[in-house]
């Protein structure tokens, strides 16, 4: 495939911004895959079943990626929970399991905590194209953490689609550290009255990594609430595009939407582009957005180094302190330690 365009913004902006989508050159989409064997699942009460992928997304990555997943999916699971539960799903890539086209569907009636982790135990290039569908029933509360620790030769494409019923609460923590190119598309359909969605993301780009992040929330129900907070750092020739859209639809009276994105530029050759958007067809709502990028504070860096800490270690401390508030949402201490060690390793 010579070129494929993915991750379109819901509203077109000037071509000069260069952020409406991302164009991928010479992408080879996997076909005729064997079943992905390295899936580890832990759960106490959740019902787990095989399922036929439902790939027709409102936004999603692109029709090309959805059709490829539908035809060649090698891992498709549905999780249904009527009780409180802690669920961990780990996909481990190795020499024999290097390509994953996966579909996950989560239906929650009660409160559940979910960890989804992607990790490479190989130096070869890995490929991931995944869809996650979440259906939060009336009054359900979900805490979902998605951890991308793939190696820097890999390609990662993740589409997430959420539907909210009345008073449902869904909290996401996304840690996007791995992969040479990592593209994420996130959509929330907030139709349930009083529903809440809190989305917090960390990204880290080093070497020539590319991060393309497209978050979209449509608020339809009354008194709905979306909060998007994205914190990142870029080093060397890495690049990030952030696109955040909060769309206040007719009928979402008393709805609140906030989005904030901050990028720390660790070197002069890294590049950050951001496009926050607020769309509105309802009067009685509150919307706020902000985005910024900047270099490490010179005074803060001088203060840390004056305590005998080397430059590179001081940078690591500053980056991790910036990420710490979001990392604290991960209650698994071993996983948190693994993420911090991975940040240290990639910033060396």
JOFENBEL-V198859 format. One record per residue. N is the residue number from 1. RES is the residue in one letter. OMEGA is omega in radians with two decimals (999 if undefined). Layout:
# JOFENBEL-V198859
{{N:RES:OMEGA} {N:RES:OMEGA}}
This chain:
# JOFENBEL-V198859
{{1:X:-3.05} {2:X:-3.08} {3:X:3.05} {4:X:-3.14} {5:X:-3.08} {6:X:2.97} {7:X:3.13} {8:X:2.99} {9:X:-3.14} {10:X:3.09} {11:X:-3.14} {12:X:3.05} {13:X:-3.14} {14:X:3.11} {15:X:-3.12} {16:X:3.13} {17:X:3.14} {18:X:-3.00} {19:X:-3.11} {20:X:-3.13} {21:X:3.02} {22:X:-3.13} {23:X:-3.11} {24:X:-3.11} {25:X:2.99} {26:X:3.09} {27:X:3.07} {28:X:-3.14} {29:X:-3.08} {30:X:3.11} {31:X:3.06} {32:X:-3.06} {33:X:2.93} {34:X:3.12} {35:X:3.09} {36:X:-2.98} {37:X:-2.99} {38:X:3.06} {39:X:3.13} {40:X:-3.08} {41:X:3.00} {42:X:-3.12} {43:X:3.13} {44:X:-3.00} {45:X:-2.98} {46:X:3.03} {47:X:-3.11} {48:X:-3.12} {49:X:3.00} {50:X:-3.06} {51:X:3.03} {52:X:-3.08} {53:X:3.00} {54:X:-2.93} {55:X:-3.11} {56:X:-3.06} {57:X:3.10} {58:X:3.09} {59:X:3.07} {60:X:-3.07} {61:X:3.09} {62:X:3.10} {63:X:-3.13} {64:X:-3.13} {65:X:3.13} {66:X:3.14} {67:X:3.10} {68:X:3.12} {69:X:-3.12} {70:X:-3.08} {71:X:-2.96} {72:X:-3.11} {73:X:3.12} {74:X:2.98} {75:X:-3.11} {76:X:-3.03} {77:X:3.04} {78:X:3.11} {79:X:3.11} {80:X:-3.08} {81:X:3.04} {82:X:3.12} {83:X:3.04} {84:X:-3.06} {85:X:2.98} {86:X:-3.06} {87:X:3.05} {88:X:3.12} {89:X:-3.09} {90:X:3.06} {91:X:-3.10} {92:X:-3.13} {93:X:3.05} {94:X:-3.06} {95:X:-3.11} {96:X:3.13} {97:X:-3.02} {98:X:-3.11} {99:X:-3.12} {100:X:2.96} {101:X:-2.97} {102:X:3.10} {103:X:3.10} {104:X:3.08} {105:X:-3.12} {106:X:3.09} {107:X:-3.04} {108:X:3.03} {109:X:3.11} {110:X:-3.12} {111:X:3.08} {112:X:3.03} {113:X:-3.06} {114:X:2.99} {115:X:3.07} {116:X:-2.99} {117:X:3.07} {118:X:-3.06} {119:X:3.12} {120:X:2.94} {121:X:3.12} {122:X:3.08} {123:X:-3.10} {124:X:3.13} {125:X:3.09} {126:X:-3.12} {127:X:3.08} {128:X:2.98} {129:X:-3.03} {130:X:3.02} {131:X:3.03} {132:X:3.05} {133:X:3.13} {134:X:3.09} {135:X:-3.12} {136:X:-3.10} {137:X:-3.10} {138:X:3.03} {139:X:-3.13} {140:X:3.07} {141:X:-3.14} {142:X:2.96} {143:X:-3.05} {144:X:3.07} {145:X:3.09} {146:X:-3.02} {147:X:3.10} {148:X:3.11} {149:X:3.13} {150:X:-3.12} {151:X:-3.00} {152:X:2.99} {153:X:-2.92} {154:X:3.06} {155:X:-3.07} {156:X:3.12} {157:X:-3.05} {158:X:3.06} {159:X:-3.11} {160:X:3.12} {161:X:-3.08} {162:X:2.98} {163:X:-3.02} {164:X:2.97} {165:X:-3.03} {166:X:3.04} {167:X:3.06} {168:X:3.13} {169:X:3.11} {170:X:3.12} {171:X:3.11} {172:X:2.93} {173:X:-3.09} {174:X:3.12} {175:X:-3.03} {176:X:-3.06} {177:X:-2.97} {178:X:3.04} {179:X:3.06} {180:X:3.04} {181:X:3.14} {182:X:-3.07} {183:X:-3.10} {184:X:3.10} {185:X:-3.04} {186:X:-3.13} {187:X:3.06} {188:X:3.04} {189:X:-3.01} {190:X:-3.09} {191:X:-3.09} {192:X:3.14} {193:X:3.10} {194:X:-3.14} {195:X:-3.08} {196:X:3.12} {197:X:3.11} {198:X:-3.06} {199:X:3.13} {200:X:-3.02} {201:X:2.95} {202:X:2.98} {203:X:3.10} {204:X:3.11} {205:X:3.07} {206:X:-3.14} {207:X:-3.13} {208:X:-3.11} {209:X:3.07} {210:X:3.05} {211:X:3.07} {212:X:-2.98} {213:X:-3.10} {214:X:-3.11} {215:X:-3.09} {216:X:3.06} {217:X:3.05} {218:X:-3.11} {219:X:-3.13} {220:X:-3.11} {221:X:3.09} {222:X:3.07} {223:X:3.03} {224:X:-3.01} {225:X:3.07} {226:X:3.08} {227:X:-3.13} {228:X:3.13} {229:X:-3.06} {230:X:3.13} {231:X:-3.08} {232:X:3.07} {233:X:-3.12} {234:X:-3.11} {235:X:3.13} {236:X:-3.07} {237:X:-3.13} {238:X:-3.08} {239:X:3.10} {240:X:2.93} {241:X:3.03} {242:X:3.09} {243:X:-3.13} {244:X:-3.09} {245:X:3.00} {246:X:-3.03} {247:X:3.11} {248:X:-3.10} {249:X:3.10} {250:X:3.13} {251:X:-3.07} {252:X:-3.11} {253:X:3.13} {254:X:3.11} {255:X:-3.13} {256:X:3.09} {257:X:3.13} {258:X:3.01} {259:X:-3.12} {260:X:3.09} {261:X:3.11} {262:X:-3.14} {263:X:3.08} {264:X:-3.13} {265:X:-3.04} {266:X:3.08} {267:X:-3.07} {268:X:-3.04} {269:X:3.04} {270:X:-3.02} {271:X:-3.13} {272:X:3.04} {273:X:-3.11} {274:X:3.12} {275:X:3.04} {276:X:-3.11} {277:X:2.98} {278:X:3.08} {279:X:-3.02} {280:X:2.97} {281:X:3.12} {282:X:-3.04} {283:X:-2.92} {284:X:-3.12} {285:X:3.09} {286:X:-3.14} {287:X:-3.14} {288:X:3.05} {289:X:3.08} {290:X:3.06} {291:X:-3.11} {292:X:3.01} {293:X:-3.12} {294:X:3.12} {295:X:3.09} {296:X:3.14} {297:X:-3.05} {298:X:-3.14} {299:X:3.11} {300:X:3.13} {301:X:3.12} {302:X:-3.12} {303:X:-3.11} {304:X:-3.12} {305:X:3.10} {306:X:3.08} {307:X:3.08} {308:X:-3.13} {309:X:-3.11} {310:X:-3.06} {311:X:-3.06} {312:X:3.10} {313:X:3.10} {314:X:3.09} {315:X:3.12} {316:X:3.14} {317:X:-3.12} {318:X:3.14} {319:X:-3.10} {320:X:3.09} {321:X:3.10} {322:X:-3.11} {323:X:-2.89} {324:X:-3.08} {325:X:3.11} {326:X:3.13} {327:X:3.14} {328:X:3.10} {329:X:3.10} {330:X:-3.03} {331:X:3.10} {332:X:-3.03} {333:X:3.11} {334:X:3.11} {335:X:3.12} {336:X:3.11} {337:X:3.11} {338:X:3.12} {339:X:3.13} {340:X:3.10} {341:X:3.13} {342:X:3.07} {343:X:3.10} {344:X:-3.07} {345:X:-3.07} {346:X:3.12} {347:X:3.12} {348:X:999}}
